[in-house]
Amino acid sequence: MSTEDNKAIVRRFHAGMVENFITGNLDPLLATMAPDCAFDMPGMPSTVEGMLQVLAAFRTAFPDLQVTLGALIAEDDKVAYRLTWTGTHTGEFMGIAPTGKRVTVTETRVDQITNGKVVRHDGDSDQLGMLQQLGVIPAMG
């Protein structure tokens, strides 16, 4: 597949996530992933099931969650990108009672594509910034 094809798959992958946040429908997301797709999510199983648990937790905690993809950069079978998500914390999240606060979090991701499917979803997100915005950890300064 071309790098442009791989970028299109990543866009559909994220469109599927957004649809899940809005409607709860997982089908479009699952259609973009290999059944044995691996995920880098600290504290969670690095499996599709682990990712589905994370998505459910986010859907509960931030029901108005919105995701914006930045530029996608592709080379060979990998697509790197930055995304930003925003949401209002109205449900329990990681043991944190709802705060009603709106947060904006950035993530940097690298997805690996094989045979038209996401087979690996790695990266990091600004968890410290999120916890500071929620008021769980004091901001520096």
C-alpha positions as CSV (number, residue, x, y, z in Angstrom):
1,M,0.0,0.0,0.0
2,S,1.1,3.5,-0.6
3,T,1.8,6.0,2.2
4,E,-1.3,7.9,1.1
5,D,-3.4,4.7,1.4
6,N,-1.9,4.3,4.9
7,K,-2.8,7.9,5.9
8,A,-6.4,7.2,4.7
9,I,-6.6,4.1,6.9
10,V,-5.4,6.2,9.9
11,R,-8.0,8.8,9.2
12,R,-10.8,6.1,9.0
13,F,-9.4,4.6,12.3
14,H,-9.8,7.9,14.0
15,A,-13.2,8.6,12.4
16,G,-14.2,5.2,13.8
17,M,-13.1,6.3,17.3
18,V,-15.0,9.5,17.1
19,E,-18.1,7.6,15.9
20,N,-17.7,5.3,19.0
21,F,-17.5,8.4,21.3
22,I,-20.7,9.8,19.8
23,T,-22.8,6.8,19.2
24,G,-21.2,3.8,20.9
25,N,-20.9,2.0,17.5
26,L,-17.6,0.1,17.3
27,D,-18.0,-1.4,13.8
28,P,-16.2,1.4,11.8
29,L,-13.3,1.4,14.2
30,L,-13.0,-2.4,14.3
31,A,-13.1,-2.5,10.5
32,T,-9.8,-0.6,10.4
33,M,-7.9,-2.8,12.9
34,A,-6.3,-6.2,12.6
35,P,-7.8,-8.7,15.2
36,D,-4.5,-9.0,16.9
37,C,-3.7,-5.2,16.8
38,A,-1.3,-4.2,19.6
39,F,-1.7,-1.0,21.6
40,D,0.7,0.9,23.9
41,M,-1.5,1.9,26.8
42,P,0.1,1.9,30.2
43,G,-1.8,-0.1,32.8
44,M,-4.1,-1.8,30.2
45,P,-3.7,-5.0,28.2
46,S,-2.0,-4.2,24.9
47,T,-4.8,-5.9,23.0
48,V,-7.9,-4.8,21.1
49,E,-9.9,-5.7,24.3
50,G,-7.6,-3.4,26.3
51,M,-8.2,-0.5,23.8
52,L,-12.0,-1.1,24.0
53,Q,-11.8,-0.8,27.8
54,V,-10.0,2.5,27.4
55,L,-12.5,3.8,24.9
56,A,-15.4,2.9,27.2
57,A,-13.8,4.7,30.1
58,F,-13.2,7.8,28.0
59,R,-16.8,7.7,26.6
60,T,-18.1,7.6,30.1
61,A,-15.9,10.2,31.6
62,F,-15.9,12.7,28.6
63,P,-19.1,12.1,26.7
64,D,-18.7,15.3,24.6
65,L,-15.1,14.3,23.6
66,Q,-13.9,15.7,20.3
67,V,-10.8,14.7,18.4
68,T,-8.8,16.8,15.9
69,L,-6.1,15.1,13.9
70,G,-3.0,17.2,13.0
71,A,-0.7,16.5,10.0
72,L,-0.1,12.9,9.2
73,I,3.5,11.9,8.1
74,A,3.9,8.5,6.5
75,E,7.0,6.4,5.7
76,D,6.9,2.8,4.6
77,D,4.2,1.1,6.8
78,K,4.0,3.7,9.5
79,V,2.0,6.9,10.0
80,A,3.0,9.4,12.6
81,Y,0.7,12.2,13.7
82,R,-0.3,14.5,16.5
83,L,-3.9,14.8,17.7
84,T,-5.7,16.9,20.2
85,W,-8.8,15.9,22.1
86,T,-11.1,18.0,24.2
87,G,-13.9,17.0,26.6
88,T,-15.7,17.8,29.7
89,H,-15.1,15.6,32.7
90,T,-18.6,14.6,33.7
91,G,-18.1,10.9,34.6
92,E,-15.6,9.0,36.8
93,F,-12.2,8.5,35.2
94,M,-9.3,6.5,36.6
95,G,-10.9,6.8,40.0
96,I,-11.3,10.6,39.7
97,A,-14.8,11.8,40.5
98,P,-16.4,14.1,37.9
99,T,-15.0,17.6,38.1
100,G,-17.1,19.3,35.4
101,K,-13.8,20.8,34.0
102,R,-13.1,20.9,30.3
103,V,-9.7,19.6,29.3
104,T,-7.6,19.7,26.2
105,V,-5.0,17.0,25.7
106,T,-2.4,16.4,23.0
107,E,-1.1,13.1,21.9
108,T,1.6,11.9,19.5
109,R,1.0,8.6,17.8
110,V,2.6,6.2,15.4
111,D,0.4,3.6,13.7
112,Q,1.7,0.6,11.8
113,I,-0.4,-0.6,8.8
114,T,-0.2,-4.1,7.3
115,N,-2.5,-5.3,4.6
116,G,-4.8,-2.3,5.0
117,K,-5.3,-2.7,8.7
118,V,-3.8,-1.0,11.8
119,V,-1.6,-3.6,13.5
120,R,0.1,-1.4,16.1
121,H,-1.0,1.8,17.8
122,D,1.8,3.4,19.8
123,G,2.4,6.8,21.3
124,D,2.0,9.0,24.3
125,S,-0.4,11.6,25.6
126,D,0.0,14.5,28.0
127,Q,-1.5,12.7,31.0
128,L,0.2,15.2,33.4
129,G,-1.4,18.1,31.7
130,M,-4.8,16.4,31.8
131,L,-4.5,15.7,35.5
132,Q,-3.4,19.3,36.1
133,Q,-6.4,20.6,34.1
134,L,-8.7,18.4,36.2
135,G,-7.2,19.9,39.4
136,V,-5.9,16.5,40.6
137,I,-2.2,17.6,40.4
138,P,-1.3,21.2,41.0
139,A,0.1,23.1,38.0
140,M,3.8,24.1,38.2
141,G,4.7,27.6,39.0
